[in-house]
Amino acid sequence: MKVLVTGGGGFLGSAIVRQLRARGDAVRSFSRSEHPHLAALGTEQARGDIADAEAVERAAEGCDAVIHVAAKAGIWGPAAEYEAANVHGTMNVIAACRRHRIRRLVYTSTPSVVAAGHDIEGGNESLPYPDRFLADYPRTKAIAEGGVRCANTPELATVALRPHLIWGPEDIHLIPRLLKRARAGKLRIVGSGRNRVDVTYVDNAADAHLAALDRLTPGSPIAGRAYFISQGDPVELWPFINRILDLVGLPPVSRRVPFRVAYGVGSVLETWYRWLGLRGEPAMTRFVASQLAHSHWFDISAARRDLGYAPQISTEEGLRRLARWLETKNQ
């Protein structure tokens, strides 16, 4: 099988490419730049912007399936950029699949598409999209996910996966951001500090994508559906963060701020940044305050049943692997 992986040079995309290549699939990665580590795996690379319909169509030619990982992530930025990458980019992928009669599309979504600013404990796939979103990232990902699921037809089978807080060695987003804020003394426990959240080790997230790909055919039970993906064992957020900080010798986070205070500060900062056209990212936003203070963990029994998904790397083993990687980075 020849698989197009959009965003193949990124954190999750690279893990998916490695697993596909390890089992003998041909892979073409679509990214904005060349990646030597993909070339070393024998991966064909196509360059372009996911918002460029013609570039996406060229990249999809000759492929049997698509795993669409590419997206604009993060919590702050122009709404138009999120819409271009996450909404229009996904529509470009769907159009390319139809143009080249590709029959399988696996889409990387996010649990934040159902985040409504309150605790979610053991939620399942029946949770609706909220009436309003606290950031453009979850808003545009929800639009894109809805488009992918609606695109499911007898000619094109689609499925959406919602891995939660992907982490592990080679992480270029979550862990570096966490450590940077900790070293700057800008981390605060928001709320009670007892909230539990799902996390997903990167290789487990990649496993889920391959499991979905293998079970996805037009008319199959998983076609047109969405699935939560995680370790299946939620962690207390702040003790988990402190364990990561301890791996690099940083002190634990102990200072606290009430949720309502953090949320209010985030609202004010967002307004200032928009009105004044400030560059960079606010120190706090409403979405971040909500994510840091509330529980958000999900029932993954549907993924276990329908995809055969089972996390192979435990959280403890993942932390050991992360520790070794961080140690090599600091040498």
C-alpha positions in Angstrom: 0.0 0.0 0.0 1.1 3.5 -0.7 0.0 6.0 1.9 0.1 9.8 1.8 0.8 11.3 5.3 0.2 15.0 5.4 2.3 16.7 8.0 4.7 13.7 7.9 7.6 15.7 9.1 5.9 16.7 12.4 5.9 15.0 15.8 2.9 12.6 15.3 3.3 12.5 11.5 6.9 11.2 11.8 5.8 8.5 14.2 3.1 7.3 11.8 5.6 7.3 8.9 8.1 5.3 10.9 5.5 2.7 11.7 4.2 2.5 8.1 7.8 2.1 6.8 8.6 -0.5 9.4 5.8 -2.8 8.2 6.7 -2.3 4.5 4.3 0.3 3.3 5.4 2.9 0.7 5.0 6.4 2.1 4.8 9.9 0.7 5.0 12.7 3.1 3.5 16.1 2.4 5.1 19.0 4.3 6.2 22.6 3.7 9.9 21.6 4.0 12.3 18.7 3.5 13.0 16.4 6.5 16.3 14.5 6.5 14.9 11.9 9.0 12.2 11.0 6.6 14.6 10.6 3.8 16.7 8.3 6.0 13.5 6.1 6.3 13.2 5.9 2.5 10.1 8.1 2.5 9.2 10.0 -0.7 8.7 13.7 0.1 6.4 16.2 -1.5 6.6 19.9 -0.5 3.7 22.3 -0.4 1.1 24.1 1.8 -1.9 22.2 2.9 -4.0 25.2 1.9 -2.8 24.9 -1.7 -5.4 22.7 -3.4 -3.2 22.0 -6.5 -0.2 21.0 -4.3 -2.4 18.6 -2.3 -3.8 17.1 -5.4 -0.4 16.4 -6.9 0.8 14.9 -3.6 -2.2 12.5 -3.5 -1.7 11.1 -7.0 -0.9 7.4 -7.1 -1.7 6.8 -3.4 -4.0 4.2 -2.0 -4.9 5.9 1.3 -4.3 9.2 3.1 -3.6 9.9 6.8 -4.3 13.6 7.2 -2.2 14.9 10.2 -1.2 18.4 9.0 -2.9 21.2 10.9 -2.2 24.6 12.4 -2.1 23.9 16.1 -1.6 26.2 19.1 -3.8 28.4 21.1 -3.4 31.8 19.5 -3.1 33.4 16.0 -5.1 34.9 13.2 -8.4 33.1 12.7 -7.8 33.2 8.9 -4.6 31.1 9.3 -6.5 28.4 11.3 -9.3 28.4 8.8 -6.9 28.1 5.8 -4.9 25.2 7.3 -7.5 23.3 9.2 -10.7 23.9 7.3 -9.7 24.6 3.7 -6.7 22.3 4.0 -8.9 19.4 5.0 -11.4 20.1 2.2 -8.4 20.1 -0.2 -7.5 16.6 1.1 -11.0 15.3 0.7 -11.2 16.8 -2.9 -7.8 15.1 -3.7 -9.1 11.8 -2.5 -12.1 12.0 -4.7 -10.1 13.2 -7.7 -7.8 10.3 -7.5 -10.4 7.7 -6.3 -8.6 7.1 -3.0 -10.8 5.0 -0.9 -9.5 5.5 2.7 -8.9 8.7 4.6 -7.9 8.8 8.3 -8.1 12.2 9.9 -6.3 13.4 13.0 -8.8 15.4 15.1 -8.6 16.4 18.7 -10.8 16.0 21.9 -10.9 19.7 22.1 -13.7 19.7 19.5 -16.1 18.8 22.3 -14.5 21.0 25.0 -17.2 23.2 26.4 -15.4 24.9 29.3 -16.4 22.4 32.1 -15.2 19.1 33.4 -15.5 16.0 31.2 -15.0 12.8 33.0 -15.4 9.5 31.1 -17.1 11.2 28.2 -17.7 9.2 25.0 -18.3 9.9 21.3 -21.9 10.9 21.9 -20.7 14.2 23.3 -21.8 17.1 20.9 -19.8 19.9 19.6 -20.3 22.9 21.9 -22.3 26.0 20.9 -19.2 28.2 21.3 -15.5 27.6 21.3 -12.9 29.4 23.4 -10.2 29.3 20.6 -9.9 29.1 16.9 -8.0 25.8 17.0 -10.8 23.7 18.4 -13.4 25.6 16.4 -11.7 24.9 13.0 -10.8 21.4 13.9 -14.5 20.7 14.7 -15.5 22.1 11.3 -12.9 20.0 9.6 -13.8 16.9 11.5 -17.5 17.4 10.6 -16.5 17.8 7.0 -14.4 14.5 7.0 -17.3 12.5 8.6 -19.8 14.0 6.1 -17.5 13.1 3.2 -17.8 9.3 4.1 -19.5 7.6 1.1 -19.4 4.2 -0.6 -16.5 5.5 -2.7 -14.5 7.2 0.1 -14.4 5.8 3.6 -13.4 8.3 6.3 -12.7 8.1 10.0 -11.6 10.7 12.6 -9.3 10.0 15.6 -9.1 12.3 18.6 -5.8 11.6 20.4 -5.4 13.6 23.6 -2.2 15.5 24.7 0.3 13.6 22.6 3.8 13.5 24.2 7.0 11.6 24.2 10.6 11.9 22.8 11.1 14.2 19.8 8.1 16.4 20.9 8.5 19.8 19.4 5.3 21.3 20.9 4.0 20.3 24.3 7.1 19.4 26.3 9.3 22.3 25.0 6.5 24.8 25.7 6.1 23.4 29.2 9.8 23.5 30.0 10.2 27.0 28.6 7.4 28.4 30.8 8.7 26.5 33.8 12.2 27.9 33.4 10.8 31.4 33.0 8.8 31.0 36.3 5.5 31.4 34.4 3.8 28.1 35.4 0.9 28.3 37.9 -1.5 25.6 39.1 -4.9 26.8 37.9 -7.8 25.8 40.0 -7.8 23.1 42.6 -4.9 21.2 41.1 -6.8 17.9 41.4 -8.1 17.7 37.9 -7.5 14.6 35.8 -6.7 14.5 32.1 -6.0 12.0 29.4 -2.5 11.9 27.8 -1.3 9.8 24.8 2.2 8.5 24.2 3.1 9.3 20.7 3.7 5.7 19.5 0.3 4.7 20.9 -1.3 7.6 18.9 0.5 6.3 15.8 -0.6 2.7 16.5 -4.2 4.0 16.6 -3.9 5.6 13.1 -2.5 2.4 11.6 -5.2 0.3 13.3 -7.9 2.6 11.9 -6.3 2.5 8.4 -6.3 -1.3 8.4 -10.0 -1.5 9.4 -11.3 1.3 7.2 -13.1 0.3 4.0 -16.2 1.8 2.4 -19.2 0.6 4.4 -17.1 -0.7 7.3 -18.5 -0.1 10.9 -15.9 2.6 11.6 -16.5 4.6 8.5 -17.9 8.1 9.2 -17.2 7.8 12.9 -14.9 9.6 15.4 -12.9 7.9 18.2 -11.2 9.2 21.3 -7.6 7.9 21.7 -5.5 8.0 24.9 -3.5 5.9 27.4 -6.8 4.7 28.8 -5.6 5.7 32.2 -6.1 9.4 33.1 -3.4 11.2 35.2 -3.6 14.0 37.7 -2.5 16.9 35.5 -0.2 18.8 37.9 1.6 15.8 39.5 2.2 14.6 35.9 3.6 18.0 34.9 5.8 18.0 38.0 7.2 14.6 37.1 8.2 15.9 33.7 9.9 19.0 35.3 11.7 16.7 37.6 13.3 14.8 34.7 15.3 18.0 33.8 15.9 19.1 37.4 13.3 21.8 37.6 11.4 22.4 40.8 7.7 21.4 41.0 5.0 24.0 40.3 3.5 25.0 43.6 2.1 28.5 43.2 -1.7 28.6 42.5 -4.2 30.9 40.9 -8.0 30.5 41.1 -9.7 29.4 37.9 -11.9 32.5 37.7 -8.9 34.8 38.0 -7.0 33.0 35.3 -10.0 33.0 33.0 -10.7 36.7 33.6 -7.0 37.6 33.0 -7.1 35.5 29.8 -10.2 37.3 28.6 -8.7 40.7 29.2 -5.4 39.8 27.5 -7.2 38.4 24.4 -9.1 41.6 24.1 -5.9 43.7 24.4 -4.0 41.6 21.9 -6.8 41.9 19.3 -7.5 45.6 19.8 -3.9 46.7 19.9 -2.7 44.2 17.2 0.0 42.9 19.5 2.4 40.2 18.3 3.2 37.0 20.1 0.9 35.1 22.4 -0.9 36.2 25.5 0.5 34.8 28.8 -3.0 33.4 29.5 -6.1 32.8 27.4 -9.6 31.5 28.3 -9.0 28.2 26.6 -5.7 27.6 28.4 -7.2 28.5 31.8 -10.1 26.1 31.1 -7.8 23.2 30.0 -5.4 23.7 33.0 -8.2 23.8 35.6 -10.8 21.2 34.4 -10.8 17.5 34.1 -11.0 16.1 30.6 -10.7 12.4 30.1 -12.6 10.1 27.9 -13.9 6.5 27.6 -11.9 4.8 24.9 -13.8 1.5 24.9 -15.2 2.3 21.4 -11.6 2.5 20.0 -10.7 -0.7 21.8 -13.7 -2.5 20.4 -13.9 -1.2 16.8 -10.2 -0.4 16.1 -8.6 -3.1 18.2 -6.7 -0.3 19.8 -4.7 -1.1 22.9 -2.0 1.2 24.3 1.3 -0.7 24.0 3.5 1.8 25.8 2.4 2.5 29.4 2.7 6.0 30.9 5.5 4.8 33.1 7.5 3.4 30.3 6.8 6.5 28.2 8.2 8.7 31.0 11.4 6.5 31.1 11.8 6.9 27.3 11.2 10.6 27.6 13.8 10.9 30.4 16.5 9.2 28.2 15.7 11.5 25.3 15.8 14.6 27.5 19.2 13.4 28.9 20.7 13.0 25.4 19.4 16.5 24.5 21.2 18.0 27.5 24.5 16.3 26.9 
